[in-house]
Amino acid sequence: MTNELMDDVADPPAPLRGALRFTFFVILAAVAVPVLLVAGLLVTYAVERATGEGFPEVAPAVMAERAASRTQELYDVAGLGGALPAVRPDGGHRAAENSISAEVCYPDGLESMADEPEEGSYRLGHNWRVAGVSEQEGGAALRRLRDHLDRTGWTVTAFRDSGDDRVVRAERRDEADDNPDRVVVTWWSHGETLDGFTAMPCAYDPSGAGGEEAVEGLEPPALR
């Protein structure tokens, strides 16, 4: 009798053995899958960290010329007239402006979790503002800009021509390009100003400076 009991304990019935085996594999999978996923993410992160973002290498002066040319095009289409010399913002919301600035670029993908800038990179922006633009003038300018951008290969991502603040936003990118050109033009009812912003794609500064330092000493030409 004792031997029979010991045999039952040592060798459970086949259905029980199958259930135990199934439970074992379920537990193994529950432990292994997250571990493999984490390992895969770590490998992907390490590869992305070791690989550049593929931005083109463009001198800031060259990028500034491109931005100024695009801004002049938008300024012409807006049709407000008058020369706008190079003017840096003085903190007033109603003052004219024609200036360039730059900021550092950040990686996409898993690298973005680290929130660390891409070394030597910069994104140049051209800012302009015309003061004393009436509601009628501002609305008409935005509609002309929307139609022009749509005709010239831009994707208009936002357009609002009513309300206190009115805006047209557009971007242009190549296929599967996460580094687009962008333009934003806004008419502000408070102060009656038309603000424009031309954002160029991210690039690497050949000097290695990048960020705000990339455009030190650069001034945009007067808009006509």
C-alpha positions in Angstrom: 0.0 0.0 0.0 2.8 2.4 0.9 4.6 1.8 -2.4 1.4 2.4 -4.4 0.9 5.8 -2.6 4.5 6.7 -3.3 4.1 5.8 -7.0 1.0 8.0 -7.2 3.0 10.9 -5.7 6.1 10.4 -7.8 4.3 9.8 -11.1 1.1 11.9 -11.4 -1.5 10.9 -13.9 -0.9 11.9 -17.6 -3.6 14.7 -17.6 -2.0 16.3 -14.5 1.5 16.0 -16.1 0.1 17.7 -19.2 -1.4 20.5 -17.2 1.8 21.0 -15.2 3.8 21.1 -18.5 1.4 23.6 -20.0 1.6 25.8 -16.9 5.4 25.7 -17.0 5.5 26.9 -20.5 3.0 29.7 -19.8 5.1 30.9 -16.9 8.3 30.6 -19.0 6.7 32.7 -21.8 5.4 35.3 -19.4 8.9 35.8 -18.1 10.8 35.4 -21.4 8.7 37.6 -23.7 9.1 40.9 -21.7 12.8 40.2 -21.2 13.2 39.7 -25.0 11.2 42.8 -25.7 13.3 44.9 -23.3 16.5 43.4 -24.8 15.3 44.3 -28.3 14.5 47.8 -27.3 17.9 48.3 -25.7 19.6 47.0 -28.8 17.5 49.3 -31.0 18.2 52.2 -28.8 22.0 51.5 -28.8 22.0 51.3 -32.6 20.1 54.5 -33.0 22.4 56.3 -30.6 25.4 55.2 -32.6 23.8 56.3 -35.9 23.5 59.9 -37.0 20.1 61.4 -37.9 21.1 61.8 -41.5 20.7 65.6 -41.6 22.4 67.3 -44.5 25.5 69.4 -43.8 24.7 73.0 -44.7 26.5 76.1 -43.7 24.2 78.4 -41.6 24.9 81.3 -44.0 23.6 79.2 -46.9 20.6 78.1 -45.0 19.9 81.7 -44.0 19.9 82.7 -47.7 17.4 80.0 -48.5 15.1 81.1 -45.6 15.3 84.7 -46.7 14.4 83.8 -50.3 11.4 81.8 -49.1 10.3 84.6 -46.7 10.6 87.2 -49.5 8.3 85.0 -51.6 5.7 84.9 -48.8 6.1 88.6 -48.2 5.4 89.3 -51.8 2.3 87.1 -51.8 1.0 88.7 -48.6 1.0 92.0 -50.6 1.3 94.4 -47.8 4.1 96.4 -49.4 6.8 98.5 -47.8 10.4 97.7 -47.0 11.1 95.7 -43.8 14.8 96.1 -42.7 16.6 93.6 -40.5 15.1 94.3 -37.1 15.5 92.1 -34.0 12.5 91.8 -31.6 12.5 94.3 -28.8 9.9 92.5 -26.7 7.0 94.5 -28.0 4.1 92.6 -29.6 3.3 95.5 -31.9 6.8 96.2 -33.2 8.1 95.2 -36.6 10.6 92.4 -36.9 12.8 90.8 -39.4 15.3 88.4 -37.8 16.8 84.9 -37.9 17.3 82.5 -35.0 18.3 78.9 -34.5 17.7 76.0 -32.1 19.2 72.6 -31.7 17.5 69.6 -33.2 16.5 66.4 -31.3 16.6 62.8 -32.5 13.4 60.9 -33.4 12.5 57.4 -32.4 13.7 55.7 -29.2 16.5 58.3 -28.9 14.0 61.0 -28.1 13.4 59.4 -24.7 16.9 60.6 -23.6 15.9 64.2 -24.5 19.5 64.9 -25.6 20.1 67.2 -28.6 21.8 66.0 -31.8 25.4 67.3 -31.5 26.3 69.9 -34.1 22.7 70.3 -35.4 20.6 73.3 -35.9 17.2 74.4 -37.3 17.1 77.9 -38.6 14.1 80.1 -38.4 13.3 83.4 -40.1 10.8 85.6 -38.2 9.1 88.6 -39.6 6.3 90.9 -38.4 4.4 93.7 -40.0 2.6 96.1 -37.7 -0.6 98.1 -38.4 -2.3 95.4 -40.5 -6.1 95.8 -40.4 -8.5 92.8 -40.1 -9.4 93.1 -43.8 -5.8 93.3 -44.9 -4.8 90.4 -42.7 -7.6 88.1 -43.8 -6.9 88.8 -47.5 -3.2 88.2 -47.0 -3.8 84.8 -45.4 -6.1 83.7 -48.2 -3.6 84.7 -50.8 -0.9 82.8 -48.9 -3.0 79.7 -48.5 -3.8 79.6 -52.3 -0.2 80.2 -53.2 1.2 77.5 -50.9 -1.4 75.0 -52.1 -0.4 75.7 -55.8 3.4 75.5 -55.2 3.6 72.0 -53.6 3.0 72.7 -50.0 0.6 70.9 -47.8 -1.6 73.3 -45.9 -2.0 71.8 -42.5 -4.2 74.5 -40.9 -6.2 77.5 -42.1 -8.4 79.8 -40.1 -9.6 83.1 -41.6 -12.2 84.1 -38.9 -12.1 85.0 -35.2 -9.7 87.1 -33.3 -6.5 85.2 -34.4 -6.2 83.9 -37.9 -3.5 81.6 -39.3 -2.2 79.5 -42.2 0.3 76.7 -41.6 1.9 74.6 -44.2 4.8 72.1 -44.6 6.7 70.5 -47.4 8.6 67.2 -47.2 9.9 64.5 -49.4 8.5 61.0 -49.1 9.1 59.5 -45.6 10.9 62.6 -44.6 10.6 63.5 -40.9 12.5 66.7 -41.4 10.1 69.0 -43.3 10.2 72.7 -44.2 7.4 74.6 -42.4 5.8 78.1 -42.7 3.4 79.8 -40.3 1.7 83.1 -40.9 -0.6 84.5 -38.2 -2.7 87.7 -38.1 -3.2 88.8 -34.5 -6.2 91.0 -33.7 -4.5 92.3 -30.6 -2.1 94.8 -32.0 -3.1 94.1 -35.6 0.1 92.5 -36.7 0.9 89.9 -39.3 3.5 87.5 -38.0 5.4 85.1 -40.3 7.8 82.3 -39.5 9.8 80.2 -41.9 11.3 77.1 -40.4 14.1 75.4 -42.4 14.9 71.7 -42.1 17.4 70.5 -39.5 21.0 70.4 -40.7 24.5 69.9 -39.4 26.7 72.9 -38.9 30.0 72.2 -40.7 31.8 74.2 -38.0 30.3 71.8 -35.4 28.7 74.7 -33.4 25.0 74.0 -33.9 22.1 75.3 -32.0 21.8 79.0 -31.3 25.5 79.5 -32.0 25.1 78.5 -35.6 23.6 81.8 -36.6 25.7 84.2 -34.5 26.6 87.3 -36.5 24.1 86.5 -39.3 21.4 89.0 -40.3 18.7 88.6 -42.8 18.3 91.0 -45.8 15.6 93.6 -45.9 12.3 92.4 -47.2 11.0 94.5 -50.0 
